[in-house]
């Protein structure tokens, strides 16, 4: 007889192989067809649920998404899915950042056209088409990853509504006096020909000339060494930017530092230097024969003393006090060119504001980074880098070059074109941070940060930052709504002028700024508030793109479109990479605080960057880039999502082909756990077959206890966004508690007992609850597989059409039986010893299958009592045919396995006859003459099922 046909083996259509790359798109279509995002919102709104709003930090609409995008968007999707399941109306409107230099640059590069030959409107039209194209490409990739949101109505920064709301923010800041125009040294990219913000700067290694330059003394008061003529006295500065020497106007010293005269005995010259820095500086200059001369002097004594410029004999160079002077390098006498340095500019302005000095700020470099007529000296037309050699030669010929060498150092580069940038004093628009800095710092204090160190990072950046340069010299963006009076030359920004522009832009978009004349954009009959003039022209600059994205709270959260209704301001969460402390978190905080006095978010969550498997930055040139599209095409999105769930993403994370392959193996184990649960529930109806908890077998109640512990651990972890804790808890539960223990023990009763026996139904009841809870827990993480499992589960009353419309599994504290937990912890500890002994016996070919074994356990004390209490369950617990328990460890054979508590385990092949149905070796085999090849239990089952 073929007894396999009498067994209740697993039956399911749920496939073992996921085949995710082909299967997942079907679920993408399903969710789109059922409008899952809005169904979820509508369900919660009917329940009167509170909102949870995650405001999307907009990726730039320029190029294919990379693994950093995948990490970011998947984390957001996990959170939004989880929050919905926790009974929130979870809002997620995906956004895109679309304005500014990168798209202008890409359009011109792609088309080969010259910006100078195009009108602003022509360029803007091409930029808009480019942005839309990449939005569509990126959107499809995000949706394929399983991200669910309002992709039919995303927010885009070229949307007239958002542009108008951004202009409102600008206008409100201007009304409060926070916006001003002034000349100031700002980051400038000569290649892109525009000002840059701090967030648009990255640092890379650069080789630069390092020079020491002598400035002849003019008026040093009584600070000269006694008896030394003035023509032998020099201040020595150090710089790594020789091209800025033509712009030098001052020398800065720290008022608290000690300065000395250094007598170069070979040249009979005296150099003013800081006492601590002098030896290293002189070594760089190869000056070995020297001595200190005269008395020690504080930097404060040098205030407004004067020296002569080394190349322009008619230029007086005054000494200024500057706390920015440090002892890190150089001479302590700092070359100061206000036209090319922020600190330089600030220290000069402090003197100007105090009425001590009034000079024109020199900036002999044009927007392309070329030296202007103001520099002279044969430098005109050279790029700043081309000018470095000639400047050094001029200094050497003038006898003013004391030393020269080359150094490698970190230098600022443009984040887009990757070229070195400079400081350049130009007329720009600024937001005055000092006016609301204290409020911004309080807003940081009022925000919850994940991880907590994010607070200090953002706080310190806000505390130490300069005013925000918000103007850019481009066409593709939101205009700065300023007008200039042609009669008096002053700029005009009033509430009325800004509101008129807002109203027009809301209807027509920001193209209107370039389409209409100043008169058409101004209120009818408007006159200059400064002089009463009637003639105006428009500002040409646009706003920094960080002002664009940093103002989206106004158009998406505070004043949303109808399709985004239900959004909240401030929202619950901003989630981006850790670089956004200086980017989007930063700009959003400043605009929101400036206008409304508080942050636009309640909490900020940051993730790290994705590195390769060895911890190196991913780079196309190195060949270590792992693209999300490649992962999805080979393994499926769920494997990528599982990897993202597994990593401690709040630090930098590692990814490689090897890591993804390993993750696919983990995925397979979780999938097979689902499949096994489904297969053994094929004949189970939860409505009619479930066994009450109090009547369940103790093994099943232990499984539900472990399930409850996992639910509790995972729920707490998800509340803190610690998804890697979830991953390890579920992985351990599936592989250790279920596959290696509970489900392994259950096989005999599931397969061999009568279909509706209490023992089997008890097991199925627990399995169904485990399956139902586990699929809900995993739904935010491996969303496609969870949906596939859900569709394969038994249909029960009230079952949602999608797992992503279901609730998070309810907590059942009645399962947390501490006495049961303690009892089973002791049992499982002993089980691991027996399983090890069985494995050793299999390796030694003493037995084949564990059911071929008879096990003898020699134990005393608590271990003996624990095992004795299990009675006949021992053989099923260890999945062997027979277990003999001996209360005497000394009786064990010498080759018995011994654990650390002295329990000894001996394994021998069974001499009893094997049951052909359950494979156990039992004395009862053949006891029923009607079924001579099976044990008594199996004979009973066969008779009962025949009835």
BELBELBEL-V392156 format. One record per helix or strand of 2 or more residues. SS is the DSSP state (A for helix, B for strand). FROM is the first residue (numbers start at 0). LEN is the number of residues. If there is no record, write none. Layout:
BEGIN
ss=SS from=FROM len=LEN
ss=SS from=FROM len=LEN
END
This chain:
BEGIN
ss=A from=2 len=4
ss=A from=19 len=14
ss=A from=35 len=11
ss=B from=50 len=5
ss=B from=58 len=2
ss=A from=66 len=19
ss=B from=88 len=3
ss=B from=94 len=3
ss=A from=100 len=11
ss=A from=114 len=3
ss=A from=119 len=25
ss=A from=150 len=3
ss=B from=154 len=2
ss=A from=159 len=16
ss=B from=178 len=11
ss=B from=193 len=3
ss=A from=197 len=3
ss=B from=200 len=19
ss=A from=229 len=3
ss=B from=232 len=7
ss=A from=241 len=6
ss=B from=249 len=4
ss=B from=257 len=7
ss=B from=268 len=6
ss=A from=274 len=10
ss=B from=289 len=9
ss=A from=298 len=4
ss=B from=305 len=3
ss=B from=315 len=6
ss=B from=333 len=3
ss=A from=337 len=3
ss=A from=341 len=12
ss=B from=369 len=2
ss=A from=383 len=14
ss=B from=400 len=14
ss=B from=421 len=10
ss=A from=432 len=3
ss=A from=436 len=9
ss=B from=447 len=3
ss=A from=453 len=11
ss=B from=467 len=2
ss=B from=470 len=2
ss=B from=482 len=3
ss=B from=490 len=2
ss=A from=494 len=14
ss=A from=510 len=5
ss=A from=517 len=4
ss=B from=535 len=3
ss=B from=541 len=2
ss=A from=544 len=6
ss=A from=551 len=7
ss=A from=561 len=3
ss=B from=570 len=7
ss=A from=577 len=4
ss=A from=583 len=13
ss=B from=600 len=7
ss=B from=609 len=2
ss=A from=627 len=7
ss=A from=636 len=10
ss=B from=652 len=2
ss=A from=656 len=23
ss=A from=685 len=4
ss=A from=692 len=3
ss=A from=697 len=22
ss=A from=722 len=30
ss=A from=757 len=22
ss=A from=782 len=10
ss=A from=802 len=3
ss=A from=812 len=3
ss=A from=817 len=26
ss=A from=849 len=3
ss=B from=852 len=6
ss=A from=860 len=8
ss=A from=872 len=6
ss=B from=881 len=5
ss=A from=888 len=3
ss=B from=896 len=2
ss=B from=903 len=6
ss=A from=928 len=3
ss=A from=935 len=11
END
